[in-house]
Amino acid sequence: MAKETVLKQSVTKTEMKDALTSFLRDSGLEAQSNAARLLGYVVTEVVEGRAQGIKALTIAQDIFGRGASFDPSKDSLVRVEMKRLRDILDHHYATTGAEAQVCIRIPKGTYVPVFERRAVAVALAGDEATGGVAHSRRRVAWGVGLTLLGIGLVAVGWLVLAEPPDPGEGEPKVRVASVSGAVRNAEKVALETLSRFRNFAVLEPGQTGTYALTFDGSSAVVKAQFVHEASGEVIVSANFGAQEIGALSDADELSPFRIWLGKTFARNGVMEADYKRRGEAGGDMACSKLTEAYFSNQTDAAHLEARDCIMNRLDQGHNSARLKVDLALLTREEHSDQRNLLPGNALDRASQAARDAVSLDRFDATAHYTLMTVLFATGAVQEGIAAGQRSIEINPFDGEALGGFAARLNYIGEHDQALALFDRSSMFIPGGLKWRDFGYFLAYLGKDDMARAAEAGLALRGLTNNSLYVVALAISHAHRGDAALAREMKALLLEQEPDIRDMFERRAYAPELVEKLMHHLDAI
């Protein structure tokens, strides 16, 4: 009668490199993503015999470009990125890479990867003729059992190793899973796309989050559903043909599926709107809600409420990129609108907060976008353009970031580029954004297309708390021949901003654009 045993072998350096190659090929990670570069670095160090040198400082310097002053006890960059990499590895080997013979794992508490060969069952010679079939079946069952055990251990490992999110963040958690293997590509594309966003946490299949994003259907048609887990309510759903999903090999492709994901998951998108509507936004996200309320209705009281919320969170020891982003935006407004000014230079404080946000998460597109807005306000235009480009390189699926970068291109007279980005922003957030209407107004005015400028400007009717919108309304009414309304808007503008030219210059508008705006206003 045959015996069955499990043979274990060490993993060779060649197999280590093959495991890295297989993972990068099958996981769908973008070659230049932080996770891919980080994993390539630590695996190479192990293969080359330099495992003892893998430290937070060396990773920060070699991968993320930090200087010798990097302090891992104060800067969580490496810990955060390593956690994400652990999660990606564990998810891969529990799903797409379930049949991989050699797995890469990075135990918690270290940055050094280990390589584990999945146990393989073999039968020793000597089957009795009368029991050969039964023993063969037993061997198959045992082999499958080992494979399932391997998957189970990986899943349990994720639960044990994953660091819990900051309970003070208050951000939603999203579970992504395919119901059918035929739609696995949609899940892969979704996970890659969602990795660009930082306003929620992505959970592993099987875990219960705030929301679930599920896929079902066939290889020809995929049904995507975004569901509130506790209530079972379907927030939004859509069907996509196979060609509309997009290819993992072209991670920046604006496929219909990726556009839908951008609409759903971007900051201030469908998910956040539902989350806030349900009253579930707490912690840092509650401060974001107040910040957004201020930008919708710019009053001193709204500004103070949002700023106080952020400062209280920071005083309590919370220190997230989201908080720093909102602080930078509000502090920038102290300068731009001369509102609730604190001692010291507002732009210096806004710049520091924005740089802190980037430092906390170098792959947070919103942090780079916010830094861009502050740099433009300081007059550091070229550095601002670089930050804006970095923002949309990290995440080309965020309609607000696309539109915000377009707005700054307007400031320096790049109106054609601005219009192209506004149009792209509209793919993700169709209509209804007043700041984008103002952006269209400014771009068309800069191009001397006053008919289209007036059409965009008049979309701002009723929004007289924002001095820039009042500018657009005054000029647009004047172009349409509504002289009385134009004079009314100009009078209101002068009450709000006695020095109109200074208002434009505080926002670092190009001199040519300032002159065009002043020419139209002086004519009223």
Phi, psi and omega per residue, in radians:
M1 nan 2.374 -3.065
A2 -1.354 2.560 2.996
K3 -1.737 2.661 3.058
E4 -2.081 2.459 -3.127
T5 -2.521 2.989 3.109
V6 -1.995 2.113 3.116
L7 -1.640 2.289 3.090
K8 -2.026 2.333 3.136
Q9 -2.240 2.645 3.067
S10 -1.227 2.805 -3.121
V11 -1.709 2.205 -3.138
T12 -1.376 2.878 3.108
K13 -1.100 -0.646 3.091
T14 -1.071 -0.735 3.123
E15 -1.178 -0.583 3.082
M16 -1.070 -0.828 -3.140
K17 -1.147 -0.662 3.100
D18 -1.127 -0.655 3.127
A19 -1.118 -0.704 3.096
L20 -1.114 -0.813 -3.139
T21 -1.049 -0.778 -3.126
S22 -1.116 -0.733 -3.138
F23 -1.103 -0.834 -3.111
L24 -1.108 -0.585 -3.141
R25 -1.293 -0.764 -2.980
D26 -1.579 -0.370 -3.081
S27 -1.375 -0.343 -3.132
G28 1.417 0.171 3.114
L29 -1.143 2.462 3.031
E30 -1.161 2.386 -3.021
A31 -0.977 -0.625 -3.090
Q32 -1.718 0.214 3.111
S33 -1.189 2.746 3.139
N34 -1.052 -0.686 -3.123
A35 -1.133 -0.767 -3.128
A36 -1.128 -0.766 -3.124
R37 -1.182 -0.685 -3.134
L38 -1.138 -0.798 -3.139
L39 -1.138 -0.760 3.110
G40 -1.008 -0.681 -3.125
Y41 -1.143 -0.918 -3.048
V42 -1.195 -0.618 3.103
V43 -1.156 -0.770 3.132
T44 -1.064 -0.713 3.123
E45 -1.072 -0.696 3.107
V46 -1.167 -0.829 -3.122
V47 -1.053 -0.655 -3.108
E48 -1.492 0.099 3.056
G49 1.401 0.400 -3.106
R50 -2.001 0.533 -3.070
A51 -1.044 -0.601 -3.097
Q52 -1.144 -0.298 -3.127
G53 -1.611 0.031 -3.129
I54 -1.402 1.755 -3.124
K55 -2.282 2.895 3.130
A56 -1.024 -0.697 -3.100
L57 -1.145 -0.793 -3.122
T58 -1.167 -0.644 3.085
I59 -1.118 -0.802 -3.125
A60 -1.057 -0.678 -3.118
Q61 -1.333 -0.830 -3.008
D62 -1.367 -0.557 -3.064
I63 -1.788 -0.727 -3.002
F64 -1.883 0.118 3.003
G65 1.237 0.354 3.124
R66 -1.355 2.767 -3.141
G67 -1.557 -3.104 -3.097
A68 -1.169 -0.283 -3.125
S69 -1.430 -0.014 -3.129
F70 -0.993 2.266 -3.128
D71 -2.100 1.816 -3.080
P72 -1.112 -0.337 3.123
S73 -1.319 -0.357 -3.140
K74 -1.898 -0.443 -3.089
D75 -1.998 2.055 -3.040
S76 -1.559 0.190 -3.039
L77 -0.879 -0.944 -3.053
V78 -1.164 -0.735 3.133
R79 -1.057 -0.759 -3.115
V80 -1.132 -0.807 -3.111
E81 -1.204 -0.597 3.106
M82 -1.202 -0.646 3.078
K83 -1.062 -0.780 3.131
R84 -1.076 -0.704 3.133
L85 -1.131 -0.738 3.086
R86 -1.003 -0.783 -3.124
D87 -1.087 -0.751 -3.133
I88 -1.114 -0.762 3.129
L89 -1.070 -0.855 -3.088
D90 -1.130 -0.688 3.096
H91 -1.111 -0.735 -3.128
H92 -1.063 -0.840 -3.065
Y93 -1.325 -0.221 3.041
A94 -1.593 -0.187 -3.079
T95 -2.247 -1.683 -3.058
T96 -1.021 -0.694 -3.103
G97 -1.673 0.479 -3.070
A98 -1.093 -0.411 -3.103
E99 -1.742 0.093 3.128
A100 -1.108 2.363 -3.125
Q101 -1.378 -0.558 3.117
V102 -2.086 2.182 -3.110
C103 -1.931 2.555 3.062
I104 -1.789 2.268 3.115
R105 -2.353 2.545 3.087
I106 -2.100 1.745 -3.077
P107 -1.050 2.566 3.084
K108 -1.089 2.450 -3.141
G109 1.664 -0.099 3.104
T110 -2.491 2.803 3.072
Y111 -1.926 0.148 -3.103
V112 -1.639 2.141 -3.135
P113 -1.287 2.618 2.989
V114 -2.072 2.683 -3.078
F115 -2.063 2.146 -3.062
E116 -2.074 2.214 3.063
R117 -1.526 2.238 3.079
R118 -1.158 2.312 -3.105
A119 -1.069 2.424 -3.138
V120 -2.120 2.230 3.138
A121 -1.483 2.372 3.064
V122 -2.301 2.690 3.131
A123 -1.804 2.384 3.062
L124 -1.406 2.640 -3.087
A125 -1.095 2.736 3.034
G126 2.066 0.349 3.088
D127 -1.026 2.355 3.020
E128 -1.319 2.479 -3.077
A129 -1.015 -0.641 -3.067
T130 -1.303 -0.362 -3.074
G131 -2.033 0.204 -3.034
G132 -1.045 -0.770 -3.096
V133 -1.138 -0.793 -3.121
A134 -1.092 -0.732 -3.135
H135 -1.169 -0.634 3.106
S136 -1.071 -0.771 3.128
R137 -1.101 -0.669 -3.124
R138 -1.128 -0.689 3.128
R139 -1.089 -0.735 3.117
V140 -1.072 -0.815 -3.123
A141 -1.083 -0.704 -3.136
W142 -1.139 -0.710 3.124
G143 -1.094 -0.783 3.101
V144 -1.092 -0.688 3.127
G145 -1.058 -0.707 3.116
L146 -1.132 -0.704 3.135
T147 -1.082 -0.794 3.131
L148 -1.128 -0.644 3.107
L149 -1.097 -0.704 3.120
G150 -1.048 -0.774 3.125
I151 -1.114 -0.751 -3.133
G152 -1.069 -0.702 3.132
L153 -1.133 -0.668 3.106
V154 -1.093 -0.790 -3.127
A155 -1.084 -0.781 3.119
V156 -1.107 -0.678 3.125
G157 -1.025 -0.684 3.136
W158 -1.094 -0.747 -3.117
L159 -1.115 -0.624 -3.113
V160 -1.356 -0.716 -2.989
L161 -1.452 -0.522 -3.030
A162 -1.113 2.263 3.107
E163 -1.347 2.321 -3.113
P164 -1.127 2.530 3.106
P165 -1.184 2.745 3.083
D166 -1.027 2.015 -3.088
P167 -1.134 -0.227 3.133
G168 -1.500 -0.159 -3.073
E169 -1.133 -0.768 3.128
G170 1.308 0.327 -3.096
E171 -1.609 2.707 -3.128
P172 -1.228 2.814 3.094
K173 -2.156 2.372 -3.010
V174 -2.149 2.213 3.044
R175 -1.668 2.269 -3.129
V176 -2.018 2.203 -3.095
A177 -2.738 2.547 3.023
S178 -1.643 2.345 3.048
V179 -1.396 -0.562 -3.089
S180 -2.179 2.436 3.091
G181 -1.100 -0.369 -3.113
A182 -1.203 -0.287 -3.101
V183 -1.991 0.410 -3.094
R184 -1.071 -0.559 -3.134
N185 -1.075 -0.661 3.119
A186 -1.082 -0.703 3.112
E187 -1.099 -0.745 -3.134
K188 -1.117 -0.803 3.136
V189 -1.104 -0.699 3.140
A190 -1.097 -0.802 -3.118
L191 -1.099 -0.706 3.119
E192 -1.131 -0.756 -3.123
T193 -1.168 -0.769 -3.100
L194 -1.183 -0.390 3.104
S195 -1.137 -0.270 3.122
R196 -1.322 -0.363 -3.063
F197 -1.680 2.628 -3.123
R198 -2.169 0.242 -3.054
N199 -1.721 0.260 3.072
F200 -2.871 2.920 3.101
A201 -1.852 2.443 3.081
V202 -1.710 2.196 -3.119
L203 -1.701 2.883 3.075
E204 -1.365 2.694 3.017
P205 -0.970 2.424 3.138
G206 1.726 -0.398 3.083
Q207 -1.522 2.631 3.134
T208 -1.743 2.181 -3.134
G209 -2.041 -2.860 3.048
T210 -1.236 -0.695 -3.110
Y211 -2.344 2.810 3.023
A212 -2.223 2.396 3.005
L213 -1.978 1.931 -3.047
T214 -2.088 2.714 -3.135
F215 -2.261 2.383 3.108
D216 -2.520 2.959 3.100
G217 2.188 -2.572 -3.088
S218 -2.233 -3.133 3.108
S219 -1.174 -0.299 -3.112
A220 -1.607 -0.700 -3.097
V221 -2.339 2.225 -3.137
V222 -1.933 2.293 3.058
K223 -1.796 2.107 3.103
A224 -1.846 2.317 3.109
Q225 -2.254 2.356 3.053
F226 -1.948 2.016 -2.915
V227 -2.172 2.428 2.968
H228 -1.377 2.047 -2.958
E229 -1.072 -0.864 -3.011
A230 -1.111 -0.717 -3.088
S231 -1.631 -0.317 -3.064
G232 1.340 0.084 -3.106
E233 -1.236 2.288 3.052
V234 -1.423 1.998 -3.102
I235 -1.355 -0.774 3.116
V236 -2.770 2.580 3.101
S237 -2.543 2.783 -3.141
A238 -2.790 2.683 3.066
N239 -1.899 2.462 -3.117
F240 -2.323 2.352 2.984
G241 -1.251 2.798 -3.081
A242 -0.964 -0.672 -3.100
Q243 -1.295 -0.238 -3.124
E244 -1.554 -0.161 -3.113
I245 -1.257 -0.802 -3.080
G246 1.802 2.825 -3.079
A247 -1.792 2.448 3.074
L248 -1.077 -0.521 -3.108
S249 -1.229 -0.272 3.102
D250 -2.162 1.347 -2.960
A251 -1.165 -0.318 -3.128
D252 -1.731 0.089 -3.113
E253 -1.092 2.305 3.121
L254 -1.490 1.150 3.112
S255 -1.301 2.733 3.094
P256 -0.940 -0.630 -3.139
F257 -1.163 -0.781 3.140
R258 -1.174 -0.625 3.074
I259 -1.098 -0.724 3.101
W260 -1.085 -0.737 3.100
L261 -1.092 -0.713 3.116
G262 -1.081 -0.755 3.104
K263 -1.072 -0.641 -3.032
T264 -1.387 -0.705 -2.909
F265 -1.923 -0.134 -3.131
A266 -1.127 2.766 3.049
R267 -1.011 2.270 -3.061
N268 1.266 0.264 3.110
G269 -1.510 -2.818 -3.053
V270 -1.031 -0.804 -3.094
M271 -1.093 -0.860 -3.102
E272 -1.127 -0.636 3.118
A273 -1.081 -0.761 3.131
D274 -1.183 -0.719 -3.112
Y275 -1.062 -0.760 3.140
K276 -1.256 -0.645 3.123
R277 -1.038 -0.613 -3.120
R278 -1.423 -0.075 -3.140
G279 1.295 0.391 -3.067
E280 -1.640 -0.088 -3.096
A281 -1.402 1.930 3.121
G282 -2.115 -3.050 3.047
G283 0.973 -2.352 -3.103
D284 -1.054 -0.618 -3.077
M285 -1.218 -0.480 3.066
A286 -1.116 -0.627 3.082
C287 -1.197 -0.639 3.079
S288 -1.070 -0.669 3.129
K289 -1.077 -0.711 3.104
L290 -1.204 -0.641 3.105
T291 -1.090 -0.777 3.124
E292 -1.145 -0.616 3.105
A293 -1.116 -0.639 3.111
Y294 -1.129 -0.783 -3.099
F295 -1.205 -0.355 3.049
S296 -1.407 -0.498 -3.117
N297 -2.537 1.574 -2.938
Q298 -1.407 1.593 3.075
T299 -2.122 2.793 3.116
D300 -1.047 -0.719 -3.094
A301 -1.117 -0.763 -3.135
A302 -1.144 -0.659 3.123
H303 -1.112 -0.814 -3.136
L304 -1.126 -0.711 -3.121
E305 -1.070 -0.781 -3.139
A306 -1.164 -0.778 -3.106
R307 -1.135 -0.705 3.120
D308 -1.109 -0.677 3.128
C309 -1.047 -0.804 -3.116
I310 -1.139 -0.819 -3.084
M311 -1.130 -0.619 3.084
N312 -1.123 -0.725 3.112
R313 -1.108 -0.767 3.141
L314 -1.123 -0.699 3.121
D315 -1.111 -0.489 3.132
Q316 -1.439 0.006 3.076
G317 1.731 0.013 3.084
H318 -1.388 2.461 -3.053
N319 -2.637 1.370 -3.085
S320 -1.940 2.792 3.070
A321 -1.050 -0.633 3.140
R322 -1.057 -0.829 3.139
L323 -1.058 -0.772 -3.111
K324 -1.165 -0.625 3.077
V325 -1.066 -0.873 -3.103
D326 -1.136 -0.648 3.106
L327 -1.123 -0.740 3.130
A328 -1.089 -0.745 -3.134
L329 -1.107 -0.784 -3.122
L330 -1.205 -0.675 -3.137
T331 -1.199 -0.635 3.033
R332 -1.012 -0.655 3.136
E333 -1.224 -0.443 3.019
E334 -0.975 -0.748 3.139
H335 -1.302 -0.892 -3.015
S336 -1.096 -0.736 -3.091
D337 -1.859 0.084 -3.124
Q338 0.890 0.901 -3.014
R339 -2.073 2.251 3.057
N340 0.883 0.814 -3.066
L341 -1.139 2.356 3.025
L342 -1.739 2.907 3.114
P343 -1.049 2.596 3.124
G344 1.607 3.100 -3.101
N345 -1.418 2.040 -3.093
A346 -1.083 -0.706 -3.108
L347 -1.182 -0.598 3.070
D348 -1.095 -0.742 3.130
R349 -1.194 -0.674 3.105
A350 -1.127 -0.734 3.130
S351 -1.089 -0.732 -3.139
Q352 -1.125 -0.750 3.136
A353 -1.104 -0.723 3.138
A354 -1.154 -0.721 3.118
R355 -1.185 -0.595 3.049
D356 -1.077 -0.707 3.139
A357 -1.090 -0.767 3.113
V358 -1.133 -0.691 3.128
S359 -1.105 -0.672 3.137
L360 -1.190 -0.563 3.125
D361 -2.669 1.682 -3.088
R362 -1.166 -0.238 -3.117
F363 -1.920 0.396 3.036
D364 -1.631 1.863 -3.094
A365 -1.064 -0.622 -3.134
T366 -1.153 -0.580 3.106
A367 -1.140 -0.774 3.110
H368 -1.155 -0.664 3.098
Y369 -1.068 -0.772 -3.133
T370 -1.135 -0.722 3.076
L371 -1.032 -0.696 3.096
M372 -1.007 -0.813 -3.093
T373 -1.095 -0.656 -3.141
V374 -1.243 -0.734 -3.129
L375 -1.076 -0.683 3.078
F376 -1.089 -0.694 -3.141
A377 -1.148 -0.529 3.129
T378 -1.434 -0.196 -3.086
G379 1.629 0.012 3.106
A380 -1.456 1.223 -2.944
V381 -1.151 -0.814 -3.087
Q382 -1.123 -0.727 3.076
E383 -1.149 -0.609 3.089
G384 -1.130 -0.728 3.103
I385 -1.073 -0.725 3.129
A386 -1.088 -0.714 3.116
A387 -1.155 -0.692 3.102
G388 -1.126 -0.731 3.102
Q389 -1.112 -0.709 3.113
R390 -1.075 -0.694 -3.136
S391 -1.028 -0.848 -3.073
I392 -1.430 -0.256 2.977
E393 -1.255 -0.742 3.126
I394 -1.137 -0.758 -3.079
N395 -2.463 1.611 3.115
P396 -1.414 0.183 -3.065
F397 -1.996 0.314 -3.138
D398 -1.894 1.865 -3.066
G399 -1.076 -0.613 -3.138
E400 -1.203 -0.746 3.133
A401 -1.131 -0.709 3.109
L402 -1.066 -0.804 -3.129
G403 -1.199 -0.640 3.134
G404 -1.161 -0.676 3.076
F405 -1.150 -0.705 3.104
A406 -1.035 -0.724 -3.135
A407 -1.031 -0.715 -3.138
R408 -1.257 -0.549 3.053
L409 -1.115 -0.585 3.028
N410 -1.003 -0.749 -3.068
Y411 -0.976 -0.614 -3.059
I412 -1.746 0.216 3.038
G413 1.521 0.135 3.116
E414 -1.545 1.191 -2.965
H415 -1.287 -0.596 3.127
D416 -1.145 -0.787 3.091
Q417 -1.101 -0.682 3.129
A418 -1.073 -0.782 -3.137
L419 -1.081 -0.697 3.130
A420 -1.092 -0.715 3.136
L421 -1.290 -0.596 3.042
F422 -1.074 -0.738 3.114
D423 -1.090 -0.692 3.123
R424 -1.185 -0.687 3.072
S425 -1.032 -0.654 -3.122
S426 -1.156 -0.387 3.074
M427 -1.129 -0.597 -3.107
F428 -1.594 -0.609 3.138
I429 -2.258 1.517 -3.074
P430 -1.242 2.108 2.998
G431 1.083 2.963 2.949
G432 1.432 -0.103 3.139
L433 -1.655 1.950 -3.046
K434 -1.209 -0.638 3.119
W435 -1.126 -0.520 3.098
R436 -1.326 -0.609 3.040
D437 -1.036 -0.733 3.092
F438 -1.127 -0.651 3.106
G439 -1.085 -0.745 3.070
Y440 -1.087 -0.749 3.107
F441 -0.973 -0.851 -3.077
L442 -1.147 -0.684 -3.124
A443 -1.146 -0.804 -3.118
Y444 -1.217 -0.614 3.068
L445 -1.114 -0.724 3.114
G446 -1.080 -0.505 3.115
K447 -1.595 0.071 -3.119
D448 1.093 0.468 3.049
D449 -1.717 1.395 -2.967
M450 -1.246 -0.456 3.121
A451 -1.110 -0.824 3.126
R452 -1.262 -0.586 3.099
A453 -1.067 -0.785 -3.133
A454 -1.146 -0.665 3.117
E455 -1.060 -0.759 3.114
A456 -1.232 -0.700 -3.101
G457 -1.122 -0.671 -3.111
L458 -1.259 -0.204 3.034
A459 -1.200 -0.170 -3.109
L460 -1.674 0.213 3.141
R461 -0.919 2.382 3.085
G462 1.549 -0.221 -3.103
L463 -1.724 1.417 -3.032
T464 -1.834 0.108 3.067
N465 -1.418 -0.282 -3.117
N466 -1.832 2.055 -3.047
S467 -1.093 -0.599 3.128
L468 -1.137 -0.672 3.116
Y469 -1.159 -0.597 3.103
V470 -1.148 -0.639 3.051
V471 -1.009 -0.866 -3.115
A472 -1.072 -0.714 -3.127
L473 -1.167 -0.741 -3.138
A474 -1.064 -0.852 -3.101
I475 -1.180 -0.667 -3.114
S476 -1.198 -0.760 3.088
H477 -1.073 -0.692 -3.139
A478 -1.116 -0.731 -3.141
H479 -1.130 -0.629 3.141
R480 -1.376 -0.051 3.126
G481 1.533 0.168 3.122
D482 -1.572 1.314 -3.004
A483 -1.085 -0.700 -3.105
A484 -1.114 -0.790 3.120
L485 -1.146 -0.675 3.115
A486 -1.067 -0.777 3.133
R487 -1.155 -0.636 3.113
E488 -1.098 -0.745 3.141
M489 -1.183 -0.681 3.141
K490 -1.158 -0.694 3.106
A491 -1.080 -0.751 3.107
L492 -1.095 -0.724 3.130
L493 -1.038 -0.763 -3.126
L494 -1.169 -0.524 3.044
E495 -1.151 -0.711 -3.091
Q496 -1.369 -0.699 -3.056
E497 -2.359 1.526 -3.126
P498 -1.015 -0.549 3.107
D499 -1.922 1.550 -3.035
I500 -1.141 -0.727 -3.132
R501 -1.022 -0.729 3.137
D502 -1.080 -0.629 3.109
M503 -1.035 -0.756 3.122
F504 -1.194 -0.714 -3.098
E505 -1.204 -0.544 3.073
R506 -1.089 -0.451 3.125
R507 -1.635 0.146 3.073
A508 1.086 0.615 3.021
Y509 -1.153 2.492 3.090
A510 -1.065 2.523 -3.110
P511 -0.930 -0.696 -3.129
E512 -1.084 -0.712 3.135
L513 -1.190 -0.705 3.102
V514 -1.030 -0.752 -3.120
E515 -1.130 -0.678 3.116
K516 -1.119 -0.789 -3.140
L517 -1.101 -0.802 -3.129
M518 -1.134 -0.621 3.101
H519 -1.050 -0.803 -3.132
H520 -1.184 -0.664 -3.131
L521 -1.254 -0.673 3.136
D522 -1.133 -0.452 -3.118
A523 -1.335 -0.189 -3.118
I524 -1.464 nan nan
